[in-house]
Amino acid sequence: MLNGIDDIDWFALDGAYGPCTEAPDILRAIASPDPEKAGEGRYDFFSSIWHQNTVYPVTAEVIPFLVELAGTPGVHQRDHLLHALGSLCDPDQVNGEARNLVRASVAVHSGPLLPLLTDPDPEIRAQAAYAAAWSGPHFTDALRERWAVETHPAVRAMLLPGLAMLDPVAAGPLLDDALHDPAPQVRAAAAVALTRTGQPLPDGALEAVGSAFAEANPYENAWSGQHPGWQLVFRAAGTASARVLAARMAAATDPEARVRLAHILADRFHGSRSAAADLLPVVRDLFTDPDPKVRDAAGFAVLAAGEAAAPLADVLIADGGHDALDVLVRLGHPGYAPLLLAAWAAGESPRVLDTFTHPEPPPFDPAVLTAIRERLARPPARHSSLFAASMAGDPVGDLLHVLRSWGPAAAGAVPEIVACLPHHPAAAAPALAAILPTTLPATDPTAFSEVSPAANPVALAAIPALTARAEAGDVRCGHAVLRLTGDAAPLVTAAAHLLGTDSGSAFELDLVADAGPAAAPLLPLLTRWFTGAAEPDHGQRRTQVAAARVAWRATGDTGPFLPTLRALVRAGFGPGGLAADLLTETGEGADLTHEIRRLLNSDWYARSRAARALHRLGVPAEDLVPALLTAVASGHRDAHDALNTLATIRAVTAVPALTTMADRDERHPASAPGDLSWNDDLFRRHLRTTIVALTPVTGR
């Protein structure tokens, strides 16, 4: 066994980690009679030789040895090796430049698979059928002959999709019969085979297929790839067919089948905007299922439905679980409040106000405001480790974000927010700026009551507290004072302190730019960023642009920073786009049109700002539309910025393409995986507002 293994120059064959000199040891380990050592060998195979779906030159070289091991009695888990041989030929499960070489190697060395089709072990026969079918059409006759005599349902379920792939015409009658086979594995395999060949399920077979997926192990057939068979079939089914399949699974006596149904629905909701509305009645029934595991899974499904879950608000309120609460918060439904208060009272901390996953906070509720004030007044939580702290998130920051979103309605919480300034200034200062009136006097507190009858002395204390923090170097607090009073002095003082300590981020300097001419005294502290060259680090480059913006807004003089901006544009990447945007805002940059066009067409992070810069330089909006539409459609995080840019430059020719994106049923790839449906709903709203903003110009 493994003859010739030492004759190969393994050093010349790359694997996942470079020259795969460990390949002989891995193969010998797989061949070991010790099951533990053999298991380690298989683990190493999937680490070094076939790593996370990627194949390498060494993968093709080990194929004949893998075939030999799979055909040698006594080798452990031979069915796993056969499964690997088949999967290595599946283009949906393999990537890498060597993938065609690997498949060719399997085809060339597949001869020893033939006797395995009659192996006494049905697991060996099943996986041999899978590997043989992927090896090529030379196995068609052998597979057909085996189908004629095979009686084991699991083996028949593996033979059928292979025959359908190799000879779809001849397999047609077999598939028709198999859709009504007594064995659920065979019915499910027939549905997978039809779906793989692009054929719809016959209406008369839907009940039988639905019951098959309710009964069969969804992961037992390799032909569905890395996903269960029901996912492949359900994704491809039309709306009417999906309803029938779902209804049949919902009637299953096994609660695990109903749990699977909830995950099936979630998967469909993640792929289709209309699917949730079509299948909400099924989700509603799952919420009243007698099995708690099914009800929990229903929460997962409704979370995947996005805004289409609104009609289920009543069952969500009745359910009261964390997923239900999460959906109510995202929907902005007032019914969230009692559930959140009950969870807090029970000592639970549902992550439903997390600013990262919930960009749109819940609506104002006076009882929730009272509870938030009480929670903010508690001593800061202590955690046993950095890991525990990271898992807890930033609950205080999240609560402050909610208060900020409520604006003046949250004025009662001003004392607690002021108390948060020392340890949460980044969230507390903007919250105060959003909640308090923007006409607060900086020096005459007695005038405050005339501005706002609801004001109180505690609210007035916010300004001195913010000012004190600003004088100690907190730019955010200084910016809040500017917003509330119009007085830029505390912001400038904070910036001077920050810049004097050789620190300062682009974000903070962008706030300082709002001080306008009042920031002129900062110019000597900013000049260290105006080197005439791009800094090596992209974060430092962004700070260079932000410093230039402060100087421009303060003095209107481009002289100190113009060479630096020009160097940043030439350096490219995201900071190059920022520099181009500011450069053209100052009226400069016409001679860098070529470099800015390069940013438009080559760098995702610079694309929208480069488009704005080119438009200022006189490039017509319609010339910029293709690049911006590419950004919108790509799923890159620049998509929202690209939409804003299309509106800013009045790119009316983009309306038809934007309308197509907004009206399509497929979810938009710009959505993040964890909250795909909700992010898609948010993105679709942005698409529609952009269309509305541009439509009047079209004369429609």
PEQUI-V174637 format. One record per pair of residues at least 6 apart in sequence whose C-alpha atoms are under 8 Angstrom apart, sorted by sequence separation. I is the first residue (numbers start at 1). J is the second residue. D is the distance in Angstrom with one decimal. If there is no record, write none. Layout:
i = <I:I>
j = <J:J>
d = <D:D>
//
This chain:
i = <13:14:32:45:46:49:50:69:87:88:119:133:150:164:181:194:195:223:252:269:289:303:328:343:352:355:383:404:441:449:470:481:482:498:513:535:551:552:569:570:583:584:600:601:615:632:633:671:12:13:30:31:49:71:87:117:118:132:133:164:179:180:194:221:250:251:268:269:287:288:302:317:328:329:343:403:421:441:448:449:470:471:481:512:534:551:568:569:599:600:631:632:661:671:672:11:12:13:29:30:70:91:116:117:163:164:178:179:219:220:221:224:234:249:250:268:286:287:316:317:328:353:420:421:440:469:470:482:568:569:599:600:631:632:646:671:10:11:29:30:49:50:69:70:116:117:147:178:179:219:249:286:316:353:469:479:481:482:580:615:667:670:671:10:11:29:30:49:89:133:191:218:219:340:403:418:467:478:481:569:600:632:667:670:10:29:30:70:88:117:160:164:179:218:234:250:265:287:316:325:417:440:466:467:478:479:568:569:599:600:631:632:669:29:30:69:70:116:117:147:178:179:218:249:286:287:316:439:448:466:478:479:668:671:10:28:29:89:147:478:548:566:597:611:629:667:670:27:67:88:89:114:129:160:176:265:325:417:418:437:466:467:477:478:495:529:530:565:566:596:628:26:66:67:88:113:160:175:246:283:313:325:417:437:445:466:476:478:529:565:628:668:25:26:143:475:478:580:89:213:400:495:548:566:596:597:611:6:26:27:67:113:114:175:191:283:309:317:414:463:529:530:565:596:628:5:26:66:113:143:144:175:283:317:320:471:475:577:143:303:313:376:470:473:474:475:492:544:545:607:608:85:187:188:262:303:306:310:442:470:473:474:491:526:562:593:607:625:23:63:110:187:299:302:313:317:471:472:473:526:577:662:140:300:303:307:329:376:436:467:470:471:473:475:492:566:569:576:661:188:262:299:303:307:329:407:411:470:473:474:491:593:607:23:110:114:180:184:187:188:299:302:326:410:411:472:473:500:526:570:629:662:2:23:129:140:160:179:326:401:404:405:408:409:471:492:496:499:566:569:573:601:625:661:662:140:184:185:325:341:372:397:400:404:407:408:488:492:495:499:541:569:572:590:600:604:20:107:114:118:126:127:130:134:157:161:165:180:184:188:258:284:287:322:330:337:396:400:403:404:407:408:523:558:577:578:581:585:589:621:625:629:633:659:20:106:107:117:126:129:130:133:137:157:160:161:164:168:179:183:184:276:280:332:333:334:405:406:407:408:489:496:532:574:577:580:581:584:621:622:625:658:659:122:125:126:129:133:136:153:156:157:160:164:179:193:234:330:332:333:337:341:397:401:404:432:488:492:530:532:533:534:545:573:574:576:577:580:583:608:621:622:658:16:17:123:126:127:154:157:158:161:184:185:192:277:284:330:331:332:334:337:397:400:404:519:520:530:532:533:572:574:575:577:578:581:582:585:607:622:639:16:103:122:123:126:130:133:153:154:157:161:165:184:185:189:192:235:250:262:269:276:277:280:287:329:330:403:476:479:519:531:532:573:574:577:578:581:584:604:622:659:15:16:122:126:129:133:153:157:160:164:231:235:276:329:475:479:482:506:513:527:530:531:532:534:542:545:549:573:577:580:584:605:608:612:635:637:658:15:16:189:210:211:214:230:234:259:263:266:270:369:506:509:516:520:527:530:532:533:534:541:545:552:572:604:608:611:615:635:636:15:16:23:206:210:214:243:247:259:262:266:269:270:476:479:519:520:532:533:607:633:634:635:200:201:209:210:213:231:235:239:243:246:250:255:258:262:265:266:269:475:506:510:513:514:517:518:538:542:609:633:634:635:655:192:195:200:207:210:211:215:263:266:267:429:475:506:509:510:513:516:517:534:538:545:608:612:633:20:27:31:38:60:192:195:203:206:207:210:211:214:255:256:259:262:263:266:505:506:509:512:513:516:517:632:23:27:30:55:59:63:206:210:215:239:255:259:262:266:354:377:504:506:507:510:514:515:655:15:16:53:54:55:56:189:192:201:214:354:361:362:373:376:506:510:513:655:15:33:35:53:54:55:56:57:60:64:71:86:188:192:195:207:211:354:361:369:376:506:509:513:14:15:33:53:54:55:56:60:63:64:67:71:82:188:191:215:364:652:13:14:15:32:33:55:56:59:60:63:67:214:355:363:373:415:442:640:643:647:651:652:13:14:15:31:32:55:57:61:68:79:83:86:87:90:213:214:354:361:369:376:414:415:418:440:441:442:643:646:650:13:30:31:57:60:64:67:71:79:82:83:86:89:353:364:414:421:438:439:440:442:652:30:60:63:67:78:82:85:86:89:353:355:430:438:439:640:644:647:652:55:80:83:84:86:415:418:422:429:430:433:437:438:439:643:647:10:79:82:83:86:411:414:421:429:432:433:436:79:82:86:353:425:426:430:433:425:429:433:425:161:2:158:157:158:158:2:1:1:130:130:93:92:93:87:83:357:307:304:306:307:304:305:306:304:305:304:307:306:274:273:272:273:272:273:271:272:271:270:273:270:270:269>
j = <19:20:38:51:52:55:56:75:93:94:125:139:156:170:187:200:201:229:258:275:295:309:334:349:358:361:389:410:447:455:476:487:488:504:519:541:557:558:575:576:589:590:606:607:621:638:639:677:19:20:37:38:56:78:94:124:125:139:140:171:186:187:201:228:257:258:275:276:294:295:309:324:335:336:350:410:428:448:455:456:477:478:488:519:541:558:575:576:606:607:638:639:668:678:679:19:20:21:37:38:78:99:124:125:171:172:186:187:227:228:229:232:242:257:258:276:294:295:324:325:336:361:428:429:448:477:478:490:576:577:607:608:639:640:654:679:19:20:38:39:58:59:78:79:125:126:156:187:188:228:258:295:325:362:478:488:490:491:589:624:676:679:680:20:21:39:40:59:99:143:201:228:229:350:413:428:477:488:491:579:610:642:677:680:21:40:41:81:99:128:171:175:190:229:245:261:276:298:327:336:428:451:477:478:489:490:579:580:610:611:642:643:680:41:42:81:82:128:129:159:190:191:230:261:298:299:328:451:460:478:490:491:680:683:23:41:42:102:160:491:561:579:610:624:642:680:683:41:81:102:103:128:143:174:190:279:339:431:432:451:480:481:491:492:509:543:544:579:580:610:642:41:81:82:103:128:175:190:261:298:328:340:432:452:460:481:491:493:544:580:643:683:41:42:159:491:494:596:106:230:417:512:565:583:613:614:628:24:44:45:85:131:132:193:209:301:327:335:432:481:547:548:583:614:646:24:45:85:132:162:163:194:302:336:339:490:494:596:163:323:333:396:490:493:494:495:512:564:565:627:628:106:208:209:283:324:327:331:463:491:494:495:512:547:583:614:628:646:45:85:132:209:321:324:335:339:493:494:495:548:599:684:163:323:326:330:352:399:459:490:493:494:496:498:515:589:592:599:684:212:286:323:327:331:353:431:435:494:497:498:515:617:631:48:135:139:205:209:212:213:324:327:351:435:436:497:498:525:551:595:654:687:28:49:155:166:186:205:352:427:430:431:434:435:497:518:522:525:592:595:599:627:651:687:688:167:211:212:352:368:399:424:427:431:434:435:515:519:522:526:568:596:599:617:627:631:48:135:142:146:154:155:158:162:185:189:193:208:212:216:286:312:315:350:358:365:424:428:431:432:435:436:551:586:605:606:609:613:617:649:653:657:661:687:49:135:136:146:155:158:159:162:166:186:189:190:193:197:208:212:213:305:309:361:362:363:434:435:436:437:518:525:561:603:606:609:610:613:650:651:654:687:688:152:155:156:159:163:166:183:186:187:190:194:209:223:264:360:362:363:367:371:427:431:434:462:518:522:560:562:563:564:575:603:604:606:607:610:613:638:651:652:688:47:48:154:157:158:185:188:189:192:215:216:223:308:315:361:362:363:365:368:428:431:435:550:551:561:563:564:603:605:606:608:609:612:613:616:638:653:670:48:135:154:155:158:162:165:185:186:189:193:197:216:217:221:224:267:282:294:301:308:309:312:319:361:362:435:508:511:551:563:564:605:606:609:610:613:616:636:654:691:48:49:155:159:162:166:186:190:193:197:264:268:309:362:508:512:515:539:546:560:563:564:565:567:575:578:582:606:610:613:617:638:641:645:668:670:691:49:50:223:244:245:248:264:268:293:297:300:304:403:540:543:550:554:561:564:566:567:568:575:579:586:606:638:642:645:649:669:670:50:51:58:241:245:249:278:282:294:297:301:304:305:511:514:554:555:567:568:642:668:669:670:236:237:245:246:249:267:271:275:279:282:286:291:294:298:301:302:305:511:542:546:549:550:553:554:574:578:645:669:670:671:691:229:232:237:244:247:248:252:300:303:304:466:512:543:546:547:550:553:554:571:575:582:645:649:670:58:65:69:76:98:230:233:241:244:245:248:249:252:293:294:297:300:301:304:543:544:547:550:551:554:555:670:62:66:69:94:98:102:245:249:254:278:294:298:301:305:393:416:543:545:546:549:553:554:694:55:56:93:94:95:96:229:232:241:254:394:401:402:413:416:546:550:553:695:56:74:76:94:95:96:97:98:101:105:112:127:229:233:236:248:252:395:402:410:417:547:550:554:56:57:75:95:96:97:98:102:105:106:109:113:124:230:233:257:406:694:56:57:58:75:76:98:99:102:103:106:110:257:398:406:416:458:485:683:686:690:694:695:57:58:59:75:76:99:101:105:112:123:127:130:131:134:257:258:398:405:413:420:458:459:462:484:485:486:687:690:694:58:75:76:102:105:109:112:116:124:127:128:131:134:398:409:459:466:483:484:485:487:697:76:106:109:113:124:128:131:132:135:399:401:476:484:485:686:690:693:698:102:127:130:131:133:462:465:469:476:477:480:484:485:486:690:694:58:127:130:131:134:459:462:469:477:480:481:484:128:131:135:402:474:476:480:483:476:480:484:477:223:65:221:221:222:223:68:68:69:222:223:225:225:226:225:222:675:677:675:677:678:676:677:678:677:678:678:681:681:665:665:665:666:666:667:666:667:667:667:677:676:677:677>
d = <5.5:5.3:5.4:8.0:7.4:6.7:7.3:6.5:6.4:6.2:5.7:6.3:6.5:7.9:5.8:6.8:7.6:7.8:6.7:5.5:6.0:7.7:7.7:6.9:7.1:7.7:5.6:7.7:6.9:5.8:7.5:6.6:5.1:5.9:7.4:5.5:7.5:6.3:7.6:6.9:5.9:7.8:6.6:6.9:6.5:7.4:7.2:7.2:6.2:6.0:7.2:6.4:6.8:7.3:7.7:7.6:6.2:6.2:7.2:5.2:7.4:6.2:7.0:7.8:7.7:7.9:6.5:5.6:7.5:6.9:6.2:7.0:6.8:5.8:7.3:5.8:5.6:6.6:7.0:7.5:5.3:7.9:7.4:7.4:6.2:8.0:6.8:4.2:5.9:4.4:6.5:4.2:7.9:7.9:6.7:4.9:7.9:8.0:5.8:4.2:4.8:8.0:6.7:4.8:6.1:7.4:6.1:4.6:7.3:8.0:7.2:6.6:6.4:6.5:5.6:8.0:6.5:4.9:4.9:7.6:5.3:6.7:6.2:6.8:6.1:6.2:4.7:7.7:5.1:6.7:6.1:7.3:5.4:7.1:7.6:4.9:6.9:6.0:5.1:6.9:6.5:6.7:7.2:7.2:5.9:7.6:6.5:5.6:7.5:4.9:6.3:6.0:7.2:7.9:7.6:7.7:7.1:6.9:7.4:8.0:7.8:7.8:5.4:5.9:5.3:8.0:7.6:5.5:7.7:7.7:6.8:5.0:6.9:7.9:7.9:7.1:6.9:7.5:7.5:5.8:5.3:6.1:7.1:7.2:5.1:7.1:4.7:5.7:7.9:5.8:7.9:7.9:5.7:5.8:7.9:6.9:8.0:5.7:8.0:5.8:5.7:7.4:5.1:6.4:8.0:7.9:6.1:5.8:6.1:6.2:6.4:6.8:7.9:4.7:5.9:7.8:6.0:6.0:6.3:6.6:5.9:6.9:6.6:6.4:5.7:7.6:7.4:7.2:7.5:6.7:5.0:5.5:5.7:7.8:7.2:7.7:7.9:7.3:7.7:3.8:5.8:7.5:7.1:6.3:7.5:6.1:7.8:6.7:7.9:7.2:5.0:7.9:6.9:7.8:8.0:7.8:6.4:7.6:7.9:7.9:7.3:6.8:7.5:7.5:7.7:7.8:6.9:5.4:7.9:5.8:5.6:4.9:6.9:7.6:6.8:6.3:7.5:5.5:6.8:6.2:7.0:7.0:7.2:7.4:6.6:6.6:7.9:8.0:5.3:7.4:7.7:7.9:8.0:7.4:6.6:5.9:6.4:6.8:7.7:6.4:7.4:6.8:7.9:7.7:7.6:7.5:7.7:7.4:6.4:8.0:7.7:7.8:7.5:7.9:6.8:7.1:7.8:6.4:7.0:6.6:6.9:7.7:6.5:7.1:7.3:6.5:6.4:7.8:6.4:8.0:7.0:7.6:6.9:7.5:6.0:6.2:5.2:7.6:6.9:6.7:7.7:6.7:5.6:7.1:5.5:6.0:7.0:7.8:6.9:7.6:6.8:7.1:7.2:6.0:7.4:7.7:7.9:6.7:7.3:6.4:4.0:7.8:6.6:6.0:7.6:7.0:7.2:7.4:8.0:7.8:7.1:6.0:7.8:7.9:7.9:7.4:5.8:6.5:6.6:7.9:6.7:5.5:6.8:6.7:7.6:8.0:6.9:7.9:7.7:6.0:6.9:5.4:7.7:7.9:7.2:7.6:8.0:7.4:8.0:5.6:7.7:5.2:5.9:6.4:7.9:7.8:5.9:4.9:5.1:7.8:7.2:7.9:7.7:7.9:6.4:8.0:7.0:7.9:6.0:6.2:6.1:7.5:8.0:6.4:6.8:7.3:5.6:7.0:7.6:6.2:7.4:6.0:7.8:7.5:7.7:6.4:8.0:6.2:5.2:6.6:7.0:7.8:7.2:7.3:7.8:7.3:6.4:6.2:7.9:7.0:7.0:6.5:6.7:7.8:6.7:7.5:7.5:6.7:7.3:6.9:6.7:6.9:6.0:4.2:5.2:4.3:5.5:5.8:7.7:7.6:7.2:7.0:6.4:6.2:6.8:7.2:7.3:4.6:7.6:7.9:6.7:8.0:6.1:7.5:5.9:6.6:7.7:6.3:4.3:7.6:7.8:6.9:7.1:6.3:6.8:6.9:7.8:6.1:6.5:7.2:4.2:6.1:6.3:7.3:7.4:7.0:5.5:7.6:7.9:6.1:7.4:7.8:7.9:7.6:7.8:5.9:6.2:7.2:4.3:6.3:6.9:5.1:5.9:4.6:6.9:6.8:6.3:7.8:6.9:7.9:7.2:5.4:7.5:7.6:7.6:6.8:7.6:7.4:7.6:7.5:7.3:7.4:7.5:7.1:4.2:7.1:6.4:5.5:6.9:6.1:6.2:6.4:7.5:7.1:6.3:7.5:5.7:7.3:7.7:6.2:6.5:7.9:6.8:7.8:6.8:7.9:7.1:7.0:5.1:7.4:7.6:7.4:5.7:6.8:5.7:7.6:6.4:7.5:6.7:7.9:7.6:6.8:7.5:5.8:7.6:6.6:6.9:6.2:7.9:7.5:5.2:7.7:8.0:7.2:6.6:7.8:8.0:7.3:6.4:7.9:7.2:7.2:6.4:5.6:7.4:6.0:7.1:7.4:7.9:5.7:7.6:6.4:7.8:6.4:6.3:7.2:7.0:5.3:4.8:5.5:7.8:4.5:7.1:7.7:6.2:6.5:7.9:7.5:8.0:6.2:6.9:5.0:7.4:7.5:7.3:5.6:6.6:8.0:6.4:7.3:5.2:4.6:7.1:5.6:7.8:7.2:6.7:7.7:7.5:7.6:7.9:6.1:7.8:7.8:7.3:7.2:6.9:7.8:7.3:6.4:7.7:7.9:3.9:6.6:4.5:5.2:7.8:4.8:6.4:7.5:7.8:7.1:5.6:6.3:6.3:7.2:7.4:7.2:6.2:7.6:7.2:7.6:6.2:5.9:7.3:5.2:6.3:7.2:7.6:7.7:7.9:7.2:7.8:6.1:7.6:5.8:5.4:6.8:7.1:6.1:5.2:5.9:7.0:6.5:6.3:6.7:7.0:6.5:6.9:5.4:7.4:8.0:7.5:7.9:7.7:7.3:7.3:7.0:7.0:6.9:6.1:7.9:8.0:7.4:7.3:5.0:7.9:5.6:8.0:5.4:5.2:5.9:5.8:7.8:8.0:6.9:5.2:7.5:7.0:4.5:5.8:7.8:6.2:7.8:6.8:4.5:5.2:7.9:7.2:5.0:5.6:4.4:5.9:7.3:7.5:8.0:5.4:6.2:6.4:7.0:7.8:7.6:6.9:3.3:8.0:7.6:7.2:7.0:7.2:7.3:7.9:7.5:6.8:7.3:7.7:6.8:6.2:5.5:6.0:7.3:5.4:7.4:5.8:5.6:6.3:7.9:6.4:6.5:7.9:7.4:7.8:7.6:6.9:6.9:5.8:6.1:7.3:7.0:6.8:8.0:5.9:7.9:7.4:7.9:7.7:7.3:7.4:4.2:5.6:7.9:4.2:4.9:3.8:6.7:6.6:7.7:6.1:7.1:7.5:6.8:7.5:6.7:6.7:7.5:7.9:6.0:7.3:6.5:6.5:5.2:6.2:6.0:7.8:7.7:5.7:7.3:6.3:5.2:5.9:7.7:6.2:6.5:7.7:4.7:6.1:7.9:7.8:7.7:7.9:6.8:8.0:7.6:6.1:5.8:7.9:7.2:6.6:7.7:5.4:6.9:8.0:6.2:7.9:7.7:7.7:7.4:7.8:7.5:7.1:7.7:7.1:5.9:5.8:6.3:6.7:7.8:7.0:8.0:7.7:7.9:7.8:7.3:5.8:6.2:5.3:7.2:6.2:7.2:5.4:7.2:6.4:4.8:4.8:5.4:7.2:5.8:6.2:7.6:6.8:8.0:7.3:6.1:6.9:6.3:7.4:7.5:5.7:6.9:7.7:7.6:6.9:7.4:6.2:6.8:6.7:6.0:5.1:7.5:5.2:4.4:6.4:7.5:7.2:7.0:7.7:7.9:6.7:7.1:6.0:5.5:8.0:5.8:5.7:7.1:7.3:6.0:7.5:6.5:7.8:6.2:7.1:5.0:5.8:7.4:6.3:6.2:5.4:7.4:7.6:6.0:7.1:7.0:5.6:5.7:7.4:5.6:8.0:6.1:7.8:7.8:7.4:6.2:5.4:5.8:7.5:7.2:7.7:7.7:5.6:6.7:7.5:7.7:7.4:7.0:6.1:5.6:5.5:7.9:7.2:7.8:6.3:5.0:7.4:7.4:7.9:5.9:5.7:7.1:7.0:5.1:5.5:7.6:3.8:6.0:5.9:7.4:6.1:7.8:6.2:5.9:5.0:6.8:6.8:7.5:7.9:7.4:7.4:7.0:5.8:5.6:7.2:7.4:7.2:7.1:7.3:4.2:5.7:7.5:7.4:6.6:6.5:7.7:7.8:6.9:7.9:7.7:7.9:7.0:7.9:6.2:7.8:5.1:6.6:6.3:7.8:6.6:6.4:7.5:5.7:7.7:6.4:5.6:7.9:7.6:7.9:5.2:7.2:7.5:7.2:7.6:5.9:7.3:7.5:7.8:6.3:6.1:6.3:7.0:5.8:6.0:6.9:6.8:6.1:6.6:7.2:7.5:7.3:7.6:7.6:7.9:7.5:7.7:6.8:7.3:7.2:7.7:7.5:7.4:7.9:7.5:4.9:6.7:7.6:6.4:4.7:6.0:7.9:7.8:6.8:6.9:6.2:5.1:5.5:6.1:4.8:6.0:5.9:5.7:5.5:6.8:7.8:6.3:5.6:7.2>
//
